[in-house]
Amino acid sequence: MNAKEKVISMLDMLSDEQLEGLCMFIGSVLEIPNEETLAAMAETEDMIKNPQNYKSYNNVDTMFREILNEV
């Protein structure tokens, strides 16, 4: 029995509720990130490659003071 046949055999044993849950899971795994997520991922990669171009903090209190003063 090949992998596809094994999966079909397993699916036949699931209830409708279990199949719905499996569909939701598979859908979330296959979901393509939206533009905002792709941009955030690209920015993160750039931050890792070029840390000198980004502000960093050694103290969380200092970070929050600075962030709150920008608002």
PDB file of N, CA, C and O in Angstrom:
ATOM      1  N   MET A   1       0.850  -1.184   0.000  1.00  0.00           N
ATOM      2  CA  MET A   1       0.000   0.000   0.000  1.00  0.00           C
ATOM      3  C   MET A   1       0.897   1.249   0.000  1.00  0.00           C
ATOM      4  O   MET A   1       1.791   1.378   0.837  1.00  0.00           O
ATOM      5  N   ASN A   2       0.650   2.165  -0.945  1.00  0.00           N
ATOM      6  CA  ASN A   2       1.454   3.382  -0.988  1.00  0.00           C
ATOM      7  C   ASN A   2       0.928   4.411   0.012  1.00  0.00           C
ATOM      8  O   ASN A   2      -0.103   4.194   0.648  1.00  0.00           O
ATOM      9  N   ALA A   3       1.631   5.517   0.145  1.00  0.00           N
ATOM     10  CA  ALA A   3       1.290   6.532   1.147  1.00  0.00           C
ATOM     11  C   ALA A   3      -0.109   7.102   0.929  1.00  0.00           C
ATOM     12  O   ALA A   3      -0.852   7.296   1.891  1.00  0.00           O
ATOM     13  N   LYS A   4      -0.473   7.368  -0.309  1.00  0.00           N
ATOM     14  CA  LYS A   4      -1.794   7.930  -0.599  1.00  0.00           C
ATOM     15  C   LYS A   4      -2.890   6.960  -0.179  1.00  0.00           C
ATOM     16  O   LYS A   4      -3.897   7.371   0.397  1.00  0.00           O
ATOM     17  N   GLU A   5      -2.702   5.689  -0.461  1.00  0.00           N
ATOM     18  CA  GLU A   5      -3.691   4.682  -0.079  1.00  0.00           C
ATOM     19  C   GLU A   5      -3.800   4.563   1.444  1.00  0.00           C
ATOM     20  O   GLU A   5      -4.890   4.362   1.980  1.00  0.00           O
ATOM     21  N   LYS A   6      -2.659   4.688   2.140  1.00  0.00           N
ATOM     22  CA  LYS A   6      -2.675   4.649   3.605  1.00  0.00           C
ATOM     23  C   LYS A   6      -3.477   5.819   4.169  1.00  0.00           C
ATOM     24  O   LYS A   6      -4.273   5.650   5.093  1.00  0.00           O
ATOM     25  N   VAL A   7      -3.260   6.998   3.610  1.00  0.00           N
ATOM     26  CA  VAL A   7      -3.971   8.190   4.084  1.00  0.00           C
ATOM     27  C   VAL A   7      -5.471   8.044   3.840  1.00  0.00           C
ATOM     28  O   VAL A   7      -6.274   8.349   4.722  1.00  0.00           O
ATOM     29  N   ILE A   8      -5.850   7.588   2.671  1.00  0.00           N
ATOM     30  CA  ILE A   8      -7.269   7.389   2.355  1.00  0.00           C
ATOM     31  C   ILE A   8      -7.890   6.380   3.312  1.00  0.00           C
ATOM     32  O   ILE A   8      -9.024   6.561   3.756  1.00  0.00           O
ATOM     33  N   SER A   9      -7.160   5.330   3.627  1.00  0.00           N
ATOM     34  CA  SER A   9      -7.641   4.322   4.572  1.00  0.00           C
ATOM     35  C   SER A   9      -7.857   4.944   5.952  1.00  0.00           C
ATOM     36  O   SER A   9      -8.853   4.655   6.614  1.00  0.00           O
ATOM     37  N   MET A  10      -6.932   5.790   6.382  1.00  0.00           N
ATOM     38  CA  MET A  10      -7.071   6.462   7.680  1.00  0.00           C
ATOM     39  C   MET A  10      -8.233   7.435   7.675  1.00  0.00           C
ATOM     40  O   MET A  10      -8.970   7.525   8.657  1.00  0.00           O
ATOM     41  N   LEU A  11      -8.407   8.164   6.581  1.00  0.00           N
ATOM     42  CA  LEU A  11      -9.507   9.123   6.480  1.00  0.00           C
ATOM     43  C   LEU A  11     -10.858   8.432   6.589  1.00  0.00           C
ATOM     44  O   LEU A  11     -11.795   8.971   7.177  1.00  0.00           O
ATOM     45  N   ASP A  12     -10.950   7.253   6.028  1.00  0.00           N
ATOM     46  CA  ASP A  12     -12.201   6.501   6.087  1.00  0.00           C
ATOM     47  C   ASP A  12     -12.602   6.141   7.515  1.00  0.00           C
ATOM     48  O   ASP A  12     -13.776   5.879   7.777  1.00  0.00           O
ATOM     49  N   MET A  13     -11.648   6.123   8.436  1.00  0.00           N
ATOM     50  CA  MET A  13     -11.932   5.768   9.828  1.00  0.00           C
ATOM     51  C   MET A  13     -12.334   6.971  10.679  1.00  0.00           C
ATOM     52  O   MET A  13     -12.774   6.791  11.814  1.00  0.00           O
ATOM     53  N   LEU A  14     -12.196   8.193  10.158  1.00  0.00           N
ATOM     54  CA  LEU A  14     -12.473   9.399  10.935  1.00  0.00           C
ATOM     55  C   LEU A  14     -13.943   9.779  10.878  1.00  0.00           C
ATOM     56  O   LEU A  14     -14.630   9.534   9.886  1.00  0.00           O
ATOM     57  N   SER A  15     -14.412  10.388  11.970  1.00  0.00           N
ATOM     58  CA  SER A  15     -15.779  10.908  12.005  1.00  0.00           C
ATOM     59  C   SER A  15     -15.824  12.226  11.228  1.00  0.00           C
ATOM     60  O   SER A  15     -14.784  12.788  10.884  1.00  0.00           O
ATOM     61  N   ASP A  16     -17.039  12.711  10.955  1.00  0.00           N
ATOM     62  CA  ASP A  16     -17.176  13.992  10.260  1.00  0.00           C
ATOM     63  C   ASP A  16     -16.522  15.119  11.063  1.00  0.00           C
ATOM     64  O   ASP A  16     -15.896  16.011  10.489  1.00  0.00           O
ATOM     65  N   GLU A  17     -16.667  15.078  12.377  1.00  0.00           N
ATOM     66  CA  GLU A  17     -16.069  16.101  13.239  1.00  0.00           C
ATOM     67  C   GLU A  17     -14.543  16.054  13.159  1.00  0.00           C
ATOM     68  O   GLU A  17     -13.890  17.095  13.087  1.00  0.00           O
ATOM     69  N   GLN A  18     -13.989  14.871  13.172  1.00  0.00           N
ATOM     70  CA  GLN A  18     -12.534  14.719  13.057  1.00  0.00           C
ATOM     71  C   GLN A  18     -12.046  15.185  11.683  1.00  0.00           C
ATOM     72  O   GLN A  18     -10.997  15.819  11.571  1.00  0.00           O
ATOM     73  N   LEU A  19     -12.812  14.866  10.646  1.00  0.00           N
ATOM     74  CA  LEU A  19     -12.440  15.299   9.298  1.00  0.00           C
ATOM     75  C   LEU A  19     -12.457  16.823   9.182  1.00  0.00           C
ATOM     76  O   LEU A  19     -11.589  17.412   8.537  1.00  0.00           O
ATOM     77  N   GLU A  20     -13.455  17.460   9.814  1.00  0.00           N
ATOM     78  CA  GLU A  20     -13.525  18.925   9.794  1.00  0.00           C
ATOM     79  C   GLU A  20     -12.302  19.523  10.469  1.00  0.00           C
ATOM     80  O   GLU A  20     -11.718  20.481   9.964  1.00  0.00           O
ATOM     81  N   GLY A  21     -11.911  18.962  11.610  1.00  0.00           N
ATOM     82  CA  GLY A  21     -10.717  19.435  12.312  1.00  0.00           C
ATOM     83  C   GLY A  21      -9.463  19.250  11.476  1.00  0.00           C
ATOM     84  O   GLY A  21      -8.595  20.121  11.443  1.00  0.00           O
ATOM     85  N   LEU A  22      -9.373  18.123  10.808  1.00  0.00           N
ATOM     86  CA  LEU A  22      -8.225  17.855   9.943  1.00  0.00           C
ATOM     87  C   LEU A  22      -8.173  18.843   8.785  1.00  0.00           C
ATOM     88  O   LEU A  22      -7.103  19.330   8.420  1.00  0.00           O
ATOM     89  N   CYS A  23      -9.346  19.135   8.209  1.00  0.00           N
ATOM     90  CA  CYS A  23      -9.401  20.127   7.117  1.00  0.00           C
ATOM     91  C   CYS A  23      -8.913  21.488   7.587  1.00  0.00           C
ATOM     92  O   CYS A  23      -8.167  22.167   6.882  1.00  0.00           O
ATOM     93  N   MET A  24      -9.338  21.883   8.782  1.00  0.00           N
ATOM     94  CA  MET A  24      -8.906  23.175   9.324  1.00  0.00           C
ATOM     95  C   MET A  24      -7.391  23.190   9.535  1.00  0.00           C
ATOM     96  O   MET A  24      -6.721  24.171   9.212  1.00  0.00           O
ATOM     97  N   PHE A  25      -6.860  22.095  10.080  1.00  0.00           N
ATOM     98  CA  PHE A  25      -5.418  22.009  10.316  1.00  0.00           C
ATOM     99  C   PHE A  25      -4.646  22.090   9.005  1.00  0.00           C
ATOM    100  O   PHE A  25      -3.696  22.864   8.884  1.00  0.00           O
ATOM    101  N   ILE A  26      -5.051  21.298   8.037  1.00  0.00           N
ATOM    102  CA  ILE A  26      -4.352  21.288   6.746  1.00  0.00           C
ATOM    103  C   ILE A  26      -4.428  22.660   6.093  1.00  0.00           C
ATOM    104  O   ILE A  26      -3.446  23.132   5.522  1.00  0.00           O
ATOM    105  N   GLY A  27      -5.590  23.301   6.174  1.00  0.00           N
ATOM    106  CA  GLY A  27      -5.747  24.638   5.618  1.00  0.00           C
ATOM    107  C   GLY A  27      -4.799  25.642   6.252  1.00  0.00           C
ATOM    108  O   GLY A  27      -4.253  26.501   5.559  1.00  0.00           O
ATOM    109  N   SER A  28      -4.597  25.544   7.570  1.00  0.00           N
ATOM    110  CA  SER A  28      -3.695  26.478   8.249  1.00  0.00           C
ATOM    111  C   SER A  28      -2.237  26.217   7.877  1.00  0.00           C
ATOM    112  O   SER A  28      -1.436  27.149   7.807  1.00  0.00           O
ATOM    113  N   VAL A  29      -1.896  24.966   7.641  1.00  0.00           N
ATOM    114  CA  VAL A  29      -0.521  24.617   7.258  1.00  0.00           C
ATOM    115  C   VAL A  29      -0.219  25.112   5.844  1.00  0.00           C
ATOM    116  O   VAL A  29       0.893  25.558   5.561  1.00  0.00           O
ATOM    117  N   LEU A  30      -1.200  25.031   4.971  1.00  0.00           N
ATOM    118  CA  LEU A  30      -1.001  25.401   3.567  1.00  0.00           C
ATOM    119  C   LEU A  30      -1.223  26.878   3.292  1.00  0.00           C
ATOM    120  O   LEU A  30      -0.997  27.346   2.177  1.00  0.00           O
ATOM    121  N   GLU A  31      -1.667  27.614   4.306  1.00  0.00           N
ATOM    122  CA  GLU A  31      -2.000  29.027   4.119  1.00  0.00           C
ATOM    123  C   GLU A  31      -0.781  29.832   3.666  1.00  0.00           C
ATOM    124  O   GLU A  31       0.310  29.696   4.220  1.00  0.00           O
ATOM    125  N   ILE A  32      -0.984  30.655   2.668  1.00  0.00           N
ATOM    126  CA  ILE A  32       0.078  31.516   2.146  1.00  0.00           C
ATOM    127  C   ILE A  32       0.052  32.824   2.925  1.00  0.00           C
ATOM    128  O   ILE A  32      -1.010  33.434   3.054  1.00  0.00           O
ATOM    129  N   PRO A  33       1.192  33.271   3.449  1.00  0.00           N
ATOM    130  CA  PRO A  33       1.217  34.518   4.215  1.00  0.00           C
ATOM    131  C   PRO A  33       0.756  35.709   3.366  1.00  0.00           C
ATOM    132  O   PRO A  33       1.014  35.766   2.163  1.00  0.00           O
ATOM    133  N   ASN A  34       0.061  36.670   4.024  1.00  0.00           N
ATOM    134  CA  ASN A  34      -0.367  37.867   3.314  1.00  0.00           C
ATOM    135  C   ASN A  34       0.811  38.834   3.146  1.00  0.00           C
ATOM    136  O   ASN A  34       1.908  38.581   3.645  1.00  0.00           O
ATOM    137  N   GLU A  35       0.573  39.934   2.443  1.00  0.00           N
ATOM    138  CA  GLU A  35       1.650  40.892   2.137  1.00  0.00           C
ATOM    139  C   GLU A  35       2.282  41.466   3.399  1.00  0.00           C
ATOM    140  O   GLU A  35       3.502  41.624   3.460  1.00  0.00           O
ATOM    141  N   GLU A  36       1.473  41.777   4.401  1.00  0.00           N
ATOM    142  CA  GLU A  36       2.000  42.351   5.641  1.00  0.00           C
ATOM    143  C   GLU A  36       2.932  41.367   6.352  1.00  0.00           C
ATOM    144  O   GLU A  36       3.984  41.752   6.863  1.00  0.00           O
ATOM    145  N   THR A  37       2.537  40.106   6.378  1.00  0.00           N
ATOM    146  CA  THR A  37       3.371  39.078   7.005  1.00  0.00           C
ATOM    147  C   THR A  37       4.664  38.872   6.225  1.00  0.00           C
ATOM    148  O   THR A  37       5.735  38.746   6.818  1.00  0.00           O
ATOM    149  N   LEU A  38       4.567  38.838   4.895  1.00  0.00           N
ATOM    150  CA  LEU A  38       5.768  38.693   4.068  1.00  0.00           C
ATOM    151  C   LEU A  38       6.725  39.859   4.279  1.00  0.00           C
ATOM    152  O   LEU A  38       7.939  39.665   4.334  1.00  0.00           O
ATOM    153  N   ALA A  39       6.180  41.078   4.398  1.00  0.00           N
ATOM    154  CA  ALA A  39       7.026  42.256   4.637  1.00  0.00           C
ATOM    155  C   ALA A  39       7.711  42.159   5.998  1.00  0.00           C
ATOM    156  O   ALA A  39       8.890  42.490   6.124  1.00  0.00           O
ATOM    157  N   ALA A  40       6.980  41.709   7.013  1.00  0.00           N
ATOM    158  CA  ALA A  40       7.568  41.555   8.348  1.00  0.00           C
ATOM    159  C   ALA A  40       8.666  40.498   8.342  1.00  0.00           C
ATOM    160  O   ALA A  40       9.693  40.660   9.002  1.00  0.00           O
ATOM    161  N   MET A  41       8.451  39.420   7.600  1.00  0.00           N
ATOM    162  CA  MET A  41       9.469  38.373   7.502  1.00  0.00           C
ATOM    163  C   MET A  41      10.727  38.902   6.808  1.00  0.00           C
ATOM    164  O   MET A  41      11.845  38.595   7.222  1.00  0.00           O
ATOM    165  N   ALA A  42      10.540  39.689   5.760  1.00  0.00           N
ATOM    166  CA  ALA A  42      11.683  40.264   5.047  1.00  0.00           C
ATOM    167  C   ALA A  42      12.430  41.245   5.946  1.00  0.00           C
ATOM    168  O   ALA A  42      13.660  41.280   5.942  1.00  0.00           O
ATOM    169  N   GLU A  43      11.689  42.042   6.715  1.00  0.00           N
ATOM    170  CA  GLU A  43      12.326  42.996   7.633  1.00  0.00           C
ATOM    171  C   GLU A  43      13.128  42.256   8.703  1.00  0.00           C
ATOM    172  O   GLU A  43      14.229  42.677   9.058  1.00  0.00           O
ATOM    173  N   THR A  44      12.587  41.172   9.207  1.00  0.00           N
ATOM    174  CA  THR A  44      13.301  40.382  10.212  1.00  0.00           C
ATOM    175  C   THR A  44      14.596  39.813   9.646  1.00  0.00           C
ATOM    176  O   THR A  44      15.635  39.842  10.307  1.00  0.00           O
ATOM    177  N   GLU A  45      14.533  39.303   8.435  1.00  0.00           N
ATOM    178  CA  GLU A  45      15.746  38.786   7.794  1.00  0.00           C
ATOM    179  C   GLU A  45      16.785  39.889   7.631  1.00  0.00           C
ATOM    180  O   GLU A  45      17.975  39.658   7.844  1.00  0.00           O
ATOM    181  N   ASP A  46      16.338  41.095   7.252  1.00  0.00           N
ATOM    182  CA  ASP A  46      17.265  42.214   7.112  1.00  0.00           C
ATOM    183  C   ASP A  46      17.854  42.611   8.463  1.00  0.00           C
ATOM    184  O   ASP A  46      19.034  42.949   8.551  1.00  0.00           O
ATOM    185  N   MET A  47      17.038  42.571   9.512  1.00  0.00           N
ATOM    186  CA  MET A  47      17.534  42.905  10.860  1.00  0.00           C
ATOM    187  C   MET A  47      18.632  41.942  11.293  1.00  0.00           C
ATOM    188  O   MET A  47      19.613  42.342  11.921  1.00  0.00           O
ATOM    189  N   ILE A  48      18.457  40.676  10.951  1.00  0.00           N
ATOM    190  CA  ILE A  48      19.452  39.664  11.313  1.00  0.00           C
ATOM    191  C   ILE A  48      20.739  39.878  10.518  1.00  0.00           C
ATOM    192  O   ILE A  48      21.835  39.754  11.065  1.00  0.00           O
ATOM    193  N   LYS A  49      20.609  40.200   9.230  1.00  0.00           N
ATOM    194  CA  LYS A  49      21.781  40.386   8.374  1.00  0.00           C
ATOM    195  C   LYS A  49      22.485  41.717   8.615  1.00  0.00           C
ATOM    196  O   LYS A  49      23.701  41.814   8.444  1.00  0.00           O
ATOM    197  N   ASN A  50      21.729  42.745   9.011  1.00  0.00           N
ATOM    198  CA  ASN A  50      22.286  44.096   9.163  1.00  0.00           C
ATOM    199  C   ASN A  50      21.887  44.723  10.494  1.00  0.00           C
ATOM    200  O   ASN A  50      21.203  45.747  10.503  1.00  0.00           O
ATOM    201  N   PRO A  51      22.290  44.144  11.607  1.00  0.00           N
ATOM    202  CA  PRO A  51      21.857  44.667  12.915  1.00  0.00           C
ATOM    203  C   PRO A  51      22.306  46.109  13.167  1.00  0.00           C
ATOM    204  O   PRO A  51      21.686  46.822  13.956  1.00  0.00           O
ATOM    205  N   GLN A  52      23.371  46.537  12.505  1.00  0.00           N
ATOM    206  CA  GLN A  52      23.865  47.892  12.706  1.00  0.00           C
ATOM    207  C   GLN A  52      22.877  48.950  12.198  1.00  0.00           C
ATOM    208  O   GLN A  52      22.984  50.118  12.570  1.00  0.00           O
ATOM    209  N   ASN A  53      21.937  48.561  11.371  1.00  0.00           N
ATOM    210  CA  ASN A  53      20.952  49.498  10.826  1.00  0.00           C
ATOM    211  C   ASN A  53      19.706  49.643  11.701  1.00  0.00           C
ATOM    212  O   ASN A  53      18.788  50.386  11.354  1.00  0.00           O
ATOM    213  N   TYR A  54      19.671  48.935  12.836  1.00  0.00           N
ATOM    214  CA  TYR A  54      18.484  48.932  13.678  1.00  0.00           C
ATOM    215  C   TYR A  54      18.844  49.244  15.121  1.00  0.00           C
ATOM    216  O   TYR A  54      19.903  48.856  15.616  1.00  0.00           O
ATOM    217  N   LYS A  55      17.950  49.946  15.775  1.00  0.00           N
ATOM    218  CA  LYS A  55      18.151  50.294  17.173  1.00  0.00           C
ATOM    219  C   LYS A  55      17.964  49.050  18.029  1.00  0.00           C
ATOM    220  O   LYS A  55      17.090  48.226  17.761  1.00  0.00           O
ATOM    221  N   SER A  56      18.784  48.923  19.051  1.00  0.00           N
ATOM    222  CA  SER A  56      18.627  47.813  19.987  1.00  0.00           C
ATOM    223  C   SER A  56      18.792  48.352  21.406  1.00  0.00           C
ATOM    224  O   SER A  56      19.315  49.447  21.613  1.00  0.00           O
ATOM    225  N   TYR A  57      18.345  47.578  22.359  1.00  0.00           N
ATOM    226  CA  TYR A  57      18.366  47.999  23.760  1.00  0.00           C
ATOM    227  C   TYR A  57      18.944  46.902  24.623  1.00  0.00           C
ATOM    228  O   TYR A  57      18.800  45.715  24.332  1.00  0.00           O
ATOM    229  N   ASN A  58      19.608  47.322  25.701  1.00  0.00           N
ATOM    230  CA  ASN A  58      20.100  46.397  26.711  1.00  0.00           C
ATOM    231  C   ASN A  58      19.251  46.462  27.966  1.00  0.00           C
ATOM    232  O   ASN A  58      19.436  45.680  28.898  1.00  0.00           O
ATOM    233  N   ASN A  59      18.301  47.420  27.979  1.00  0.00           N
ATOM    234  CA  ASN A  59      17.499  47.637  29.164  1.00  0.00           C
ATOM    235  C   ASN A  59      16.057  47.888  28.741  1.00  0.00           C
ATOM    236  O   ASN A  59      15.784  48.804  27.965  1.00  0.00           O
ATOM    237  N   VAL A  60      15.143  47.084  29.245  1.00  0.00           N
ATOM    238  CA  VAL A  60      13.750  47.195  28.841  1.00  0.00           C
ATOM    239  C   VAL A  60      13.122  48.509  29.320  1.00  0.00           C
ATOM    240  O   VAL A  60      12.267  49.068  28.633  1.00  0.00           O
ATOM    241  N   ASP A  61      13.534  49.001  30.478  1.00  0.00           N
ATOM    242  CA  ASP A  61      12.989  50.279  30.964  1.00  0.00           C
ATOM    243  C   ASP A  61      13.353  51.416  30.026  1.00  0.00           C
ATOM    244  O   ASP A  61      12.518  52.268  29.723  1.00  0.00           O
ATOM    245  N   THR A  62      14.578  51.431  29.572  1.00  0.00           N
ATOM    246  CA  THR A  62      15.022  52.451  28.618  1.00  0.00           C
ATOM    247  C   THR A  62      14.231  52.335  27.321  1.00  0.00           C
ATOM    248  O   THR A  62      13.812  53.341  26.750  1.00  0.00           O
ATOM    249  N   MET A  63      14.034  51.125  26.868  1.00  0.00           N
ATOM    250  CA  MET A  63      13.291  50.909  25.633  1.00  0.00           C
ATOM    251  C   MET A  63      11.866  51.462  25.753  1.00  0.00           C
ATOM    252  O   MET A  63      11.402  52.185  24.871  1.00  0.00           O
ATOM    253  N   PHE A  64      11.175  51.119  26.851  1.00  0.00           N
ATOM    254  CA  PHE A  64       9.801  51.587  27.003  1.00  0.00           C
ATOM    255  C   PHE A  64       9.736  53.105  27.168  1.00  0.00           C
ATOM    256  O   PHE A  64       8.826  53.742  26.637  1.00  0.00           O
ATOM    257  N   ARG A  65      10.682  53.687  27.892  1.00  0.00           N
ATOM    258  CA  ARG A  65      10.704  55.152  28.029  1.00  0.00           C
ATOM    259  C   ARG A  65      10.813  55.810  26.666  1.00  0.00           C
ATOM    260  O   ARG A  65      10.106  56.774  26.371  1.00  0.00           O
ATOM    261  N   GLU A  66      11.695  55.289  25.848  1.00  0.00           N
ATOM    262  CA  GLU A  66      11.897  55.860  24.511  1.00  0.00           C
ATOM    263  C   GLU A  66      10.673  55.650  23.629  1.00  0.00           C
ATOM    264  O   GLU A  66      10.257  56.565  22.918  1.00  0.00           O
ATOM    265  N   ILE A  67      10.102  54.467  23.669  1.00  0.00           N
ATOM    266  CA  ILE A  67       8.913  54.184  22.864  1.00  0.00           C
ATOM    267  C   ILE A  67       7.761  55.088  23.285  1.00  0.00           C
ATOM    268  O   ILE A  67       7.090  55.670  22.433  1.00  0.00           O
ATOM    269  N   LEU A  68       7.527  55.210  24.572  1.00  0.00           N
ATOM    270  CA  LEU A  68       6.408  56.022  25.070  1.00  0.00           C
ATOM    271  C   LEU A  68       6.607  57.503  24.791  1.00  0.00           C
ATOM    272  O   LEU A  68       5.625  58.231  24.647  1.00  0.00           O
ATOM    273  N   ASN A  69       7.822  57.959  24.711  1.00  0.00           N
ATOM    274  CA  ASN A  69       8.080  59.365  24.397  1.00  0.00           C
ATOM    275  C   ASN A  69       7.854  59.661  22.924  1.00  0.00           C
ATOM    276  O   ASN A  69       7.656  60.816  22.547  1.00  0.00           O
ATOM    277  N   GLU A  70       7.881  58.623  22.084  1.00  0.00           N
ATOM    278  CA  GLU A  70       7.645  58.812  20.653  1.00  0.00           C
ATOM    279  C   GLU A  70       6.172  58.971  20.339  1.00  0.00           C
ATOM    280  O   GLU A  70       5.820  59.488  19.278  1.00  0.00           O
ATOM    281  N   VAL A  71       5.305  58.536  21.243  1.00  0.00           N
ATOM    282  CA  VAL A  71       3.850  58.565  20.968  1.00  0.00           C
ATOM    283  C   VAL A  71       3.311  59.970  21.043  1.00  0.00           C
ATOM    284  O   VAL A  71       2.116  60.185  20.841  1.00  0.00           O
TER     285      VAL A  71
END
